[in-house]
Amino acid sequence: MLKGNFPVDKFKALQTPFYYYNVELLQETLDMVKTEAGKYGYHVHYAIKANANPRILQLIAQNGFGADCVSGGEVQAALDAGFPAGKIVFAGVGKADWEINLGLDNDIFCFNVESLAELEIIDELAAAKGKTAAVALRINPEVDAHTHAKITTGMKENKFGINLSQLGMVLDRLAELKFVKLIGIHCHIGSQITDMAAFRGLTIRVNEIQDELAARGLQVENLNFGGGLGIDYYHPNHLPVPAFDNYFAVFNKLLQPRPGQQVHFEPGRSIVAQCGNLISRVLYVKEGETKNFCILDAGFTELLRPAMYDAYHRIENISNDEPVAKYDVVGPICESSDVFGKEVELNKAHRGDFIALRSAGAYGEVMASQYNCRQLPKAYYSDTI
Ligand SMILES: *Cc1c(COP(=O)(O)O)cnc(C)c1O
């Protein structure tokens, strides 16, 4: 069985569970994004919510990327990591006043506005500071991303964005507001999207929206297509860097940009998922009547995705190459949902073996909690371990 290349000897001195980041793979991924987006002059803002580990953020900022934030805390984390304010975009359905003020005080590039009610508050808060807020309207394009229901965002029934049918009304109101300036339109249809047809549908829909704007005599400077590109959770070694070439080519082929328009993206998962792994030790192997349980010292407090949205992570015993056996791999948390995988084939597990949960760099460490009074996991990096 092909496994990731882990410095198991160095792990022996460390307390588990912890996150282990392959920074060389992250750099390779960032280089690929720069090359492929660069071919078309596209701007890339890394979606901080996928992984806000300070070292990871610094590495991404040093590579010249912008940041996509969905909270005031993320705006602050982006600034602290060295992302220039002029490359920070701020989305989110429920921005609190202090969060909007933080964006205004730092003159961030753009607020991605998700409702008329929010637009009016941004106008009011900007007026109080004597500033003009740059805004993009987050439009709900009604494109089905064909992904898990809990991570789709671009349909009418989702809480995100302004519905297409209400766009005209919002534009009318926007024209009356004095302290907001429309600089773009924004869409984000969901996450872990592997079918390029969804992105084709999105691009065509944005062309239609541009026609509608033109009919009203409007043209925006910026188009933002959000994030959402998926990764291969089943074969982390096979394609460790996602196919950014195919992804950006879809937009380049179908988009009809107006002269001078800038095109933006907000990838999160596709940049960081494959470089992160959750490393844990086997605490016990419990031989039940009908199945065997491999009980780890990591649980959903360290990696929530399987419990939250039935997500698959490849699980490997990186301590030995003994013949495989089947286990239900579970954590120690007192909830029945604390299961990483059922009937998983692992090289025979023994107490103390290291188990790697692969492709855990996105929506992993950042979602960790202290439920059951547990400690937050530490992180180690391939270049400094
Ligand atoms: C979550 C999110 C992203 C990133 O999504 P990925 O699937 O991780 O690429 C981008 N933009 C917005 C507005 C988001 O909420």
The ligand as an SDF file (V2000), in Angstrom:
LIG
                    3D

 15 15  0  0  0  0  0  0  0  0999 V2000
  -15.3960   28.7750    2.2680 C   0  0  0  0  0  0  0  0  0  0  0  0
  -15.2680   29.8510    1.2820 C   0  0  0  0  0  0  0  0  0  0  0  0
  -14.2830   29.7900    0.2990 C   0  0  0  0  0  0  0  0  0  0  0  0
  -13.2970   28.6450    0.1620 C   0  0  0  0  0  0  0  0  0  0  0  0
  -13.8940   27.4550   -0.1830 O   0  0  0  0  0  0  0  0  0  0  0  0
  -12.9950   26.1600   -0.5150 P   0  0  0  0  0  0  0  0  0  0  0  0
  -13.9810   25.1330   -0.8790 O   0  0  0  0  0  0  0  0  0  0  0  0
  -12.2300   25.8190    0.7080 O   0  0  0  0  0  0  0  0  0  0  0  0
  -12.1010   26.5160   -1.6690 O   0  0  0  0  0  0  0  0  0  0  0  0
  -14.1960   30.8370   -0.5970 C   0  0  0  0  0  0  0  0  0  0  0  0
  -15.0450   31.8900   -0.5300 N   0  0  0  0  0  0  0  0  0  0  0  0
  -15.9990   31.9830    0.4140 C   0  0  0  0  0  0  0  0  0  0  0  0
  -16.8820   33.1640    0.4330 C   0  0  0  0  0  0  0  0  0  0  0  0
  -16.1480   30.9700    1.3440 C   0  0  0  0  0  0  0  0  0  0  0  0
  -17.1090   31.0600    2.2700 O   0  0  0  0  0  0  0  0  0  0  0  0
  1  2  1  0
  2  3  1  0
  2 14  2  0
  3  4  1  0
  3 10  2  0
  4  5  1  0
  5  6  1  0
  6  7  2  0
  6  8  1  0
  6  9  1  0
 10 11  1  0
 11 12  2  0
 12 13  1  0
 12 14  1  0
 14 15  1  0
M  END
$$$$
